[in-house]
Amino acid sequence: MSLLTGIIGKTLLEVLKGMFFQIGWKIILERFATRLVVWGLETLKGLTTNDVMQNTVDDVIASLQGKRLKEIPKKE
């Protein structure tokens, strides 16, 4: 039984390694950093009543969003 368990265990380990290293970590880290920056800007926007700063934060967030994927129109 331990031979079968060892074979299955090693196979699962190899499959998990393949899945883990196949992920584009650079993209994931870039998205995380962008979301962190947007969160910080939204927090900064909430802390001030200066209209110029709030509009600037909105402009920076809009430029960070860039080209987005096309959204599917909602059916009503």
Residue, then its C-alpha position, 0 to 999 in steps of 0.5 A: m500500500s505504501l508504494l501506491t501511496g508514494i506514487i500517488g503522492k509524487t504524482l500529485l506533487e508534480v501536478l501541483k508544482g506544474m500548476f504553481f510554476q505555470i502561473g505568471w507571478k509577475i502579472i499577479l504582483e503587478r495587479f496587486a501593486t496596482r490595487l494597493v496604489v488605488w486603495g491608497l489613492e482612494t484613502l487619500k481622496g477621502l482624507t481631503t476636501n480639496d477638489v483639485m486633489q480629489n479630481t487629480v486622484d480620479d484622473v490618476i485612477a482612470s489612467l491606471q485602469g487603462k484599457r479594460l476588457k470589454e464588458i458583456p452588456k447586461k440583459e434587462 
